[in-house]
Amino acid sequence: MPEARKLRVVVADDEPLARQRVEDLLARGGDVEVVATAATGVEAVEMIRRLEPDLVFLDVQMPGMSGLQVVEAIGAARMPATIFVTAFDQFALKAFEIAAVDYLMKPFDDERFGQALRRARKTIELQEVEQVTRRLLTLLHEQPLPDAPRRKGRYLDRIPVESRGQTRVVPVARIDYITASGPYAELHIAERTFAVRERMQTLEEKLDPAVFFRVHRSVIVRLDRIDTLRRASGGDYAVRLKDGTELPVSRTRREELEQAMGIR
């Protein structure tokens, strides 16, 4: 028998960690090829039109153009099978169940992801993609879905962490501090440490600056975990956390840190 053709996939999500999560899960199977990723709705439209993938993982809420607007821009005849990644409430999810191939509600686990992928593959094999997309477009025209609730400042509230073939979701609210370790960032929660393959710069941009502060190029600290800021030996500075942990502070960040702590 001839080898089955790989599904060609585009992943569109404005959060780098979310895109990587989907890519990592797709990489576990040998019959899927990620042909492109997109960080905005405009990029998603461009990639879909140019590459004509079989399947799209599409974030509903993206800057500039939402996932639903992407579907409308492409149209039913050219829109590939689509799995929405959403922050919609249950009312809107019910609409997706009726008119879309499938949806994933963040944070989703491996099993739910597998279900959505299998459902999309079946839709593609049965050549029902255009019918499904037309149902969704009809629903949007007759009864526009409510906007997805905006994440506060679009900052992360959960971070997916891969470990031993499993994925756990770490709530950002529980993180005490983050340190760089080669290509990884280590999330420190009480006495536990979780490693994610992410740059410190990207994490800093995705964390609420009113809550987290980058005290050093290799250290991000939750401000309410800081007990004292002190001058260390050699004129350097350090913060002592409430659990006794000491972390270095760059001289160039000291004044900003003092302002963030309300010292100035």
Rosetta silent file (secondary structure, phi, psi, omega in degrees, C-alpha in Angstrom):
SEQUENCE: MPEARKLRVVVADDEPLARQRVEDLLARGGDVEVVATAATGVEAVEMIRRLEPDLVFLDVQMPGMSGLQVVEAIGAARMPATIFVTAFDQFALKAFEIAAVDYLMKPFDDERFGQALRRARKTIELQEVEQVTRRLLTLLHEQPLPDAPRRKGRYLDRIPVESRGQTRVVPVARIDYITASGPYAELHIAERTFAVRERMQTLEEKLDPAVFFRVHRSVIVRLDRIDTLRRASGGDYAVRLKDGTELPVSRTRREELEQAMGIR
SCORE:     score description
SCORE:     0.000 S_00000001
   1 L     0.000  141.080  179.086    0.000    0.000    0.000 S_00000001
   2 L   -67.854  149.377 -178.892    1.268    3.521   -0.770 S_00000001
   3 L   -68.903  137.106 -179.122    2.351    5.565    2.211 S_00000001
   4 L   -64.418  141.202 -179.659   -0.336    7.963    3.492 S_00000001
   5 L   -71.049  139.340  178.863    0.307   11.604    2.653 S_00000001
   6 L   -69.206  144.303  172.533    1.350   13.748    5.587 S_00000001
   7 E   -73.777  129.142  177.395   -1.076   16.374    6.812 S_00000001
   8 E   -94.323  124.079 -168.818    0.353   19.827    6.110 S_00000001
   9 E  -123.940  141.065  168.665   -0.354   22.101    9.071 S_00000001
  10 E  -113.047  134.411  178.556   -0.157   25.825    9.866 S_00000001
  11 E  -111.971  118.425 -177.448   -0.085   26.872   13.539 S_00000001
  12 E  -120.853  113.536  179.294   -1.346   30.410   14.214 S_00000001
  13 L  -160.696  138.534 -177.432   -1.139   31.829   17.747 S_00000001
  14 L   -79.713   -9.828  179.460    0.313   35.076   19.065 S_00000001
  15 L   -97.257  117.773 -179.037    1.824   33.348   22.117 S_00000001
  16 H   -55.515  -40.771 -179.408    5.209   31.688   21.356 S_00000001
  17 H   -65.084  -37.785  179.632    4.745   29.130   24.138 S_00000001
  18 H   -68.008  -41.103  176.471    1.318   28.174   22.828 S_00000001
  19 H   -61.586  -44.128 -178.974    2.653   27.730   19.289 S_00000001
  20 H   -63.789  -36.979  178.991    5.509   25.601   20.571 S_00000001
  21 H   -59.065  -48.395  179.767    3.095   23.460   22.597 S_00000001
  22 H   -64.420  -43.749  178.876    1.076   22.593   19.483 S_00000001
  23 H   -60.246  -42.142 -179.759    4.232   21.978   17.425 S_00000001
  24 H   -62.982  -41.540 -179.974    5.644   19.662   20.084 S_00000001
  25 H   -67.862  -39.413  178.694    2.445   17.608   20.195 S_00000001
  26 H   -66.930  -31.896 -177.714    2.290   17.378   16.389 S_00000001
  27 H   -67.063  -18.380 -178.798    5.934   16.286   16.258 S_00000001
  28 L   -70.515  -22.249  178.428    5.089   13.103   18.167 S_00000001
  29 L  -101.541  149.976 -178.214    3.317   11.711   15.107 S_00000001
  30 L   -93.199    1.991 -174.676    5.091   10.908   11.865 S_00000001
  31 L  -110.871   21.626  179.979    2.180   11.763    9.598 S_00000001
  32 E  -133.241  138.605  176.974    2.037   15.529   10.190 S_00000001
  33 E  -127.640  120.395  174.871    4.250   18.317    8.834 S_00000001
  34 E   -80.593  110.204 -175.254    4.144   21.861   10.229 S_00000001
  35 E   -90.595  -17.078  178.680    4.717   23.949    7.111 S_00000001
  36 E  -169.575  157.896  170.995    4.488   27.377    8.791 S_00000001
  37 E  -126.029  155.522 -179.146    3.653   29.253   11.976 S_00000001
  38 E  -139.211  143.032 -178.770    2.003   32.660   12.322 S_00000001
  39 L  -105.227   -7.281  179.208    1.869   35.145   15.203 S_00000001
  40 L  -138.766  164.356  177.067   -0.942   37.355   13.856 S_00000001
  41 H   -64.390  -37.569  179.169   -4.168   36.951   11.939 S_00000001
  42 H   -62.410  -43.928  177.792   -2.695   38.789    8.951 S_00000001
  43 H   -62.884  -39.321 -179.259    0.240   36.353    8.850 S_00000001
  44 H   -61.597  -44.226  178.582   -2.191   33.435    9.127 S_00000001
  45 H   -60.367  -44.436 -179.876   -4.177   34.628    6.095 S_00000001
  46 H   -61.283  -46.281 -178.103   -0.965   35.014    4.088 S_00000001
  47 H   -65.513  -41.258 -178.362    0.317   31.543    5.031 S_00000001
  48 H   -65.971  -43.807 -179.721   -3.006   29.835    4.331 S_00000001
  49 H   -66.100  -39.553 -175.292   -3.392   31.475    0.928 S_00000001
  50 H   -78.965  -40.803 -172.285    0.201   30.805   -0.117 S_00000001
  51 H   -98.063  -19.740 -179.447    0.733   27.302    1.285 S_00000001
  52 L    48.710   60.994 -179.912   -2.810   25.845    1.136 S_00000001
  53 L   -70.417  167.977  176.761   -2.345   23.553    4.165 S_00000001
  54 L   -82.687  -29.082 -171.279   -4.682   20.697    5.052 S_00000001
  55 E  -146.815  143.447  177.038   -5.200   21.846    8.642 S_00000001
  56 E  -128.586  130.597  167.409   -4.853   25.030   10.701 S_00000001
  57 E   -95.176  115.743 -166.415   -4.596   25.413   14.470 S_00000001
  58 E  -125.824  116.363  175.671   -6.009   28.917   14.864 S_00000001
  59 E   -68.454  135.018 -178.374   -6.050   31.093   17.982 S_00000001
  60 L   -71.626  -40.670 -175.322   -9.364   32.949   18.205 S_00000001
  61 L  -107.176  103.278  178.224   -7.940   36.095   19.819 S_00000001
  62 L  -132.002  155.481 -179.145   -4.926   37.531   17.971 S_00000001
  63 L   -66.301  139.458  175.133   -3.729   41.114   17.442 S_00000001
  64 L    85.863  -48.026 -177.883   -5.030   42.941   14.382 S_00000001
  65 L  -150.272  123.967 -178.493   -7.288   40.180   13.099 S_00000001
  66 L   -74.761  167.708  177.509   -9.092   37.508   15.113 S_00000001
  67 H   -61.292  -36.951  179.111   -9.210   33.848   14.169 S_00000001
  68 H   -67.979  -34.966  176.325  -12.834   34.216   13.111 S_00000001
  69 H   -68.820  -30.634  175.124  -11.901   37.124   10.856 S_00000001
  70 H   -61.500  -45.529  179.414   -9.224   34.915    9.305 S_00000001
  71 H   -59.959  -44.098 -179.097  -11.910   32.389    8.365 S_00000001
  72 H   -65.958  -37.929 -179.327  -14.057   35.112    6.825 S_00000001
  73 H   -66.543  -38.215 -179.186  -11.088   36.549    4.904 S_00000001
  74 H   -76.523  -42.432 -178.929  -10.167   33.169    3.397 S_00000001
  75 L    90.669  158.294 -174.525  -13.748   32.054    2.691 S_00000001
  76 L   -64.089  -35.981 -174.690  -15.382   28.640    2.815 S_00000001
  77 L   -68.726  -28.187 -174.791  -14.040   27.424   -0.516 S_00000001
  78 L  -113.820   -8.038 -177.086  -10.369   27.905    0.421 S_00000001
  79 L   -74.795  125.757  177.138  -10.332   27.577    4.229 S_00000001
  80 L   -68.769  173.027  170.828   -8.605   24.370    5.371 S_00000001
  81 E   -57.160  137.348 -172.160   -9.930   22.233    8.201 S_00000001
  82 E  -130.584  130.344  171.150   -9.560   24.377   11.317 S_00000001
  83 E  -108.679  115.492  179.722   -9.137   23.601   14.989 S_00000001
  84 E   -79.984  140.221  172.155   -9.760   26.740   17.025 S_00000001
  85 E  -108.923  113.743 -164.427   -7.695   27.398   20.124 S_00000001
  86 E  -128.413  161.107  170.036  -10.018   29.513   22.225 S_00000001
  87 L  -121.307   22.755 -179.021  -10.688   31.420   25.401 S_00000001
  88 L   -71.482  158.794  176.717  -14.420   31.616   24.703 S_00000001
  89 L   -80.610  178.966 -174.430  -17.056   30.894   27.328 S_00000001
  90 H   -64.091  -32.638  178.504  -19.347   27.884   27.242 S_00000001
  91 H   -60.642  -48.361 -179.162  -22.019   29.645   25.195 S_00000001
  92 H   -69.062  -36.030  178.362  -19.618   30.312   22.353 S_00000001
  93 H   -60.438  -36.236  177.787  -18.047   26.870   22.654 S_00000001
  94 H   -60.404  -38.221  178.047  -21.468   25.362   22.022 S_00000001
  95 H   -65.452  -39.888  177.658  -21.557   27.284   18.762 S_00000001
  96 H   -62.453  -39.700  179.824  -18.151   25.887   17.814 S_00000001
  97 H   -59.318  -34.676 -177.113  -19.407   22.367   18.536 S_00000001
  98 H   -79.292  -40.261 -166.467  -22.208   22.947   16.044 S_00000001
  99 H  -119.690   -1.068 -178.809  -20.352   24.757   13.267 S_00000001
 100 L  -119.192  163.280  178.048  -16.592   24.159   13.518 S_00000001
 101 L   -60.731  -51.396  176.433  -14.335   21.140   13.014 S_00000001
 102 E  -172.640  173.106  178.073  -13.220   21.302   16.660 S_00000001
 103 E  -142.111  155.646  173.645  -11.837   23.596   19.348 S_00000001
 104 E  -124.539  127.199  179.333   -9.238   23.417   22.090 S_00000001
 105 E   -96.575  119.571  178.969   -9.763   25.339   25.318 S_00000001
 106 L   -67.815  137.577   -6.665   -6.509   26.525   26.896 S_00000001
 107 L   -85.644  136.715 -179.188   -4.982   24.831   28.782 S_00000001
 108 L  -107.866  153.455  179.867   -5.660   21.527   27.009 S_00000001
 109 L   -98.338  175.521 -175.967   -4.094   18.150   27.756 S_00000001
 110 H   -61.168  -39.861 -177.446   -2.521   15.627   25.384 S_00000001
 111 H   -64.792  -44.138 -179.909   -5.638   13.449   25.183 S_00000001
 112 H   -65.265  -37.543  176.942   -7.925   16.337   24.229 S_00000001
 113 H   -61.220  -44.950  179.511   -5.420   17.457   21.587 S_00000001
 114 H   -61.473  -39.063  177.824   -5.377   13.953   20.119 S_00000001
 115 H   -61.657  -45.146 -178.970   -9.176   13.886   19.940 S_00000001
 116 H   -64.053  -41.573 -179.894   -9.270   17.174   18.051 S_00000001
 117 H   -64.477  -42.541  178.763   -6.589   16.033   15.605 S_00000001
 118 H   -64.035  -39.464  179.614   -8.401   12.756   14.901 S_00000001
 119 H   -65.160  -41.785  178.938  -11.672   14.609   14.345 S_00000001
 120 H   -64.538  -42.216  179.944  -10.027   17.024   11.924 S_00000001
 121 H   -60.987  -40.910  179.812   -8.373   14.165   10.024 S_00000001
 122 H   -64.393  -41.184  178.359  -11.740   12.435    9.626 S_00000001
 123 H   -61.104  -41.691  179.647  -13.310   15.650    8.318 S_00000001
 124 H   -66.029  -44.887 -178.974  -10.503   15.988    5.772 S_00000001
 125 H   -62.967  -36.015 -179.678  -10.755   12.352    4.669 S_00000001
 126 L   -83.537   -0.639  178.958  -14.526   12.664    4.191 S_00000001
 127 L    56.003   45.436 -178.723  -13.985   15.885    2.218 S_00000001
 128 L  -108.567   10.757 -174.014  -16.411   17.762    4.446 S_00000001
 129 H   -60.294  -47.714 -176.762  -14.180   20.774    5.161 S_00000001
 130 H   -63.636  -38.722  179.086  -16.053   23.255    2.949 S_00000001
 131 H   -61.549  -44.373 -179.810  -19.419   22.201    4.388 S_00000001
 132 H   -63.051  -44.332 -178.408  -18.161   22.719    7.944 S_00000001
 133 H   -65.196  -39.294  178.234  -16.648   26.110    7.115 S_00000001
 134 H   -62.668  -37.264  177.547  -19.836   27.279    5.413 S_00000001
 135 H   -62.328  -41.766 -179.418  -21.796   26.386    8.564 S_00000001
 136 H   -66.247  -44.355 -179.934  -19.426   28.480   10.652 S_00000001
 137 H   -63.588  -38.369  177.028  -19.595   31.464    8.274 S_00000001
 138 H   -62.446  -42.847  178.928  -23.381   31.260    8.225 S_00000001
 139 H   -61.872  -42.466 -178.940  -23.422   31.239   12.026 S_00000001
 140 H   -64.776  -38.492 -178.562  -21.129   34.281   12.149 S_00000001
 141 H   -73.473  -36.075 -178.086  -23.305   36.239    9.719 S_00000001
 142 H   -81.467  -36.192 -175.879  -26.575   35.361   11.426 S_00000001
 143 L  -149.544   86.295 -177.676  -25.417   35.623   15.032 S_00000001
 144 L   -54.936  135.828  178.549  -21.915   37.041   15.574 S_00000001
 145 L   -72.655  147.860  178.672  -20.106   35.331   18.398 S_00000001
 146 L   -66.120  152.226  177.359  -19.122   37.500   21.371 S_00000001
 147 L   -61.403  144.971  175.716  -15.539   38.677   21.567 S_00000001
 148 L   -65.669  141.535  178.449  -13.243   36.411   23.524 S_00000001
 149 L   -60.009  133.555 -178.778  -12.494   37.824   26.974 S_00000001
 150 L   -75.008  130.888  173.465   -9.235   39.738   26.832 S_00000001
 151 L   -69.479  138.283 -174.812   -6.474   38.325   28.918 S_00000001
 152 H   -52.645  108.397  179.391   -5.259   41.042   31.248 S_00000001
 153 H    60.489   12.086 -178.274   -2.763   42.937   29.129 S_00000001
 154 H    59.950   32.557  178.183   -2.381   39.681   27.196 S_00000001
 155 L   -90.010  154.832  179.265    0.024   38.402   29.833 S_00000001
 156 L   -65.072  140.825  168.896    0.589   34.715   30.539 S_00000001
 157 L  -121.107   -8.289  175.442   -1.375   33.134   33.349 S_00000001
 158 E  -144.817  148.655  176.971   -0.248   29.552   32.654 S_00000001
 159 E  -130.014  119.137  178.058    2.921   28.015   31.226 S_00000001
 160 E   -73.640  136.494 -177.805    2.905   24.471   29.740 S_00000001
 161 E  -127.136  125.332  177.993    5.878   22.365   30.833 S_00000001
 162 E   -90.233  133.640  177.988    6.988   19.119   29.143 S_00000001
 163 E  -155.008  119.457  176.792    8.492   16.444   31.382 S_00000001
 164 L    54.316   43.794  176.852    9.043   12.733   30.701 S_00000001
 165 L    78.821    2.722  179.112    6.561   12.652   27.847 S_00000001
 166 E  -119.815  157.752  178.515    3.855   14.404   29.845 S_00000001
 167 E  -120.251  127.529  173.214    2.698   18.004   29.912 S_00000001
 168 E  -117.968  153.467  179.761    1.716   19.871   33.041 S_00000001
 169 E  -105.532  121.161 -178.134    0.430   23.413   33.224 S_00000001
 170 E   -97.499  117.835  176.630    2.199   25.673   35.721 S_00000001
 171 E   -66.239  129.558 -179.503    0.092   28.611   37.008 S_00000001
 172 H   -60.478  -32.064 -178.096    2.116   31.822   36.728 S_00000001
 173 H   -61.980  -18.519 -178.308    0.682   32.980   40.058 S_00000001
 174 H   -94.472   -7.513 -176.373    2.677   30.246   41.826 S_00000001
 175 L   -75.378  128.267  176.458    6.076   31.150   40.349 S_00000001
 176 L   -85.082  -46.912  177.885    8.541   32.682   42.843 S_00000001
 177 E  -161.611  166.801 -177.842   11.313   33.432   40.360 S_00000001
 178 E  -130.768  135.710  177.525   12.763   32.350   37.015 S_00000001
 179 E  -126.277  152.328  177.716   16.415   31.735   36.128 S_00000001
 180 E   -85.686  140.617  176.966   18.194   31.115   32.832 S_00000001
 181 E  -143.828   87.862 -176.532   19.946   27.778   32.308 S_00000001
 182 L    63.217 -130.210 -179.466   21.472   27.508   28.842 S_00000001
 183 L   -79.178   -1.003 -176.862   18.660   27.253   26.268 S_00000001
 184 E  -108.832  158.989  167.706   16.125   26.734   29.060 S_00000001
 185 E  -113.912  135.785 -178.979   14.369   28.911   31.608 S_00000001
 186 E  -104.909  123.251  179.211   13.780   27.333   35.020 S_00000001
 187 E   -92.481  121.403 -177.018   10.541   28.140   36.830 S_00000001
 188 E  -103.850  119.316  179.844   11.001   28.008   40.611 S_00000001
 189 E  -128.388  110.264 -175.655    7.920   27.218   42.679 S_00000001
 190 L    51.812 -118.251 -178.143    8.535   26.661   46.396 S_00000001
 191 L   -99.844    8.131 -178.244   10.976   23.724   46.406 S_00000001
 192 E  -108.455  152.859  179.485   10.226   22.551   42.851 S_00000001
 193 E  -132.837  132.983  178.690   11.830   23.580   39.553 S_00000001
 194 E  -123.422  134.579 -178.698   10.380   23.181   36.047 S_00000001
 195 E  -102.311  134.629  174.852   12.377   23.744   32.853 S_00000001
 196 E  -128.154  143.426  179.606   10.895   25.256   29.691 S_00000001
 197 L   -84.738   85.800 -176.971   12.701   25.825   26.414 S_00000001
 198 L  -151.449  146.030  178.723   12.144   29.557   26.222 S_00000001
 199 L   -77.791  148.517  179.698   14.268   32.707   26.152 S_00000001
 200 H   -62.370  -37.288 -179.550   14.213   35.017   29.158 S_00000001
 201 H   -60.592  -43.533 -179.626   13.429   37.976   26.899 S_00000001
 202 H   -65.084  -43.756  178.576   10.295   36.276   25.585 S_00000001
 203 H   -62.891  -42.583  179.953    9.121   35.348   29.077 S_00000001
 204 H   -58.206  -41.955 -179.109    9.767   38.871   30.343 S_00000001
 205 H   -68.439  -25.641 -176.177    7.586   40.305   27.569 S_00000001
 206 H   -96.687   -2.509  179.306    4.779   37.861   28.360 S_00000001
 207 L  -103.853  145.854 -178.657    4.717   38.390   32.145 S_00000001
 208 L   -63.686  117.338 -178.114    2.867   41.242   33.849 S_00000001
 209 L   -67.341  -14.756  175.619    5.515   43.918   34.669 S_00000001
 210 L   -78.835  -12.832 -177.252    3.460   44.979   37.678 S_00000001
 211 L  -113.116  -41.183 -177.126    4.015   41.495   39.121 S_00000001
 212 E  -115.133  145.796  179.936    7.380   40.291   37.747 S_00000001
 213 E  -136.018  134.125  178.346   10.652   42.196   37.395 S_00000001
 214 E   -86.817  100.681 -175.185   13.825   41.182   35.562 S_00000001
 215 E   -82.868  -16.749 -176.365   16.484   41.991   38.155 S_00000001
 216 E  -155.457  157.757 -179.024   19.332   40.472   36.130 S_00000001
 217 L   -57.889  -22.970 -178.518   19.804   39.206   32.566 S_00000001
 218 L  -114.301   13.509 -176.637   19.417   35.667   33.933 S_00000001
 219 E  -142.645  128.575  170.390   16.840   36.283   36.708 S_00000001
 220 E  -119.226  132.412 -175.011   13.164   37.328   36.794 S_00000001
 221 E  -123.418  142.167  170.881   11.583   37.708   40.252 S_00000001
 222 E   -75.904  122.920 -171.168    8.016   37.991   41.466 S_00000001
 223 H   -59.966  -37.879 -177.201    8.005   41.346   43.273 S_00000001
 224 H   -76.765   -1.490  174.764    5.833   40.278   46.195 S_00000001
 225 H   -92.014   -9.196 -177.401    8.292   37.471   46.990 S_00000001
 226 E   -78.772  131.832  176.360   11.119   39.958   47.669 S_00000001
 227 E   -96.641  -50.929 -178.822   11.944   40.557   51.323 S_00000001
 228 E  -144.582  153.220  170.225   14.964   42.868   51.076 S_00000001
 229 E  -111.519  124.642 -175.848   17.279   44.503   48.574 S_00000001
 230 E  -134.750  159.519  177.328   20.818   44.663   49.879 S_00000001
 231 E   -87.168  123.325 -178.472   24.281   45.638   48.776 S_00000001
 232 L   -92.650 -177.278 -178.987   26.490   42.596   48.351 S_00000001
 233 H   -65.917  149.362  177.458   30.278   42.383   48.369 S_00000001
 234 H    75.635   13.378  178.816   32.222   44.255   45.714 S_00000001
 235 H    83.539    2.555  176.708   29.507   46.855   45.263 S_00000001
 236 L   -79.933  169.354  179.274   27.057   44.424   43.680 S_00000001
 237 E  -123.539  159.375  178.935   23.433   44.115   44.748 S_00000001
 238 E  -151.089  154.786  172.262   21.185   41.181   45.562 S_00000001
 239 E  -109.241  141.392  173.044   17.606   40.506   46.594 S_00000001
 240 E  -107.807  124.822  178.782   16.697   38.174   49.406 S_00000001
 241 E   -82.316  169.475 -176.891   13.350   36.451   48.958 S_00000001
 242 L   -65.785  -20.803  177.380   10.995   35.626   51.802 S_00000001
 243 L   -92.132    4.939  178.109   12.146   31.997   51.720 S_00000001
 244 L    95.970   -9.024  178.799   15.799   33.065   52.130 S_00000001
 245 L   -64.651  135.785  176.624   16.847   32.637   48.497 S_00000001
 246 E  -112.145  135.745 -177.085   19.363   35.243   47.335 S_00000001
 247 E  -133.805  143.870 -177.666   19.518   36.352   43.707 S_00000001
 248 E   -71.215  150.558  176.312   21.842   38.820   41.927 S_00000001
 249 E  -123.523  128.204  177.477   20.668   42.252   40.815 S_00000001
 250 L   -67.721  141.935  179.055   22.301   44.073   37.910 S_00000001
 251 H   -60.249  -33.816 -178.215   23.607   47.506   38.823 S_00000001
 252 H   -71.787  -18.448 -178.984   21.762   48.945   35.820 S_00000001
 253 H  -101.482   -4.437 -173.442   18.435   47.575   37.117 S_00000001
 254 H   -60.613  -48.339 -176.284   18.817   48.572   40.774 S_00000001
 255 H   -64.533  -41.338  177.504   17.128   51.973   40.556 S_00000001
 256 H   -63.534  -37.989  179.059   14.210   50.622   38.513 S_00000001
 257 H   -65.250  -42.291  178.276   13.830   47.784   40.998 S_00000001
 258 H   -59.521  -40.266  178.102   13.752   50.236   43.906 S_00000001
 259 H   -65.761  -42.233  179.825   10.968   52.143   42.148 S_00000001
 260 H   -65.111  -30.741  179.187    9.051   48.919   41.477 S_00000001
 261 L   -85.600   -5.248  179.693    9.404   47.988   45.166 S_00000001
 262 L    80.359   17.630 -179.934    8.214   51.448   46.240 S_00000001
 263 L   -78.170  -32.864  179.831   11.549   52.332   47.848 S_00000001
 264 L  -104.743    0.000    0.000   11.923   55.499   45.729 S_00000001
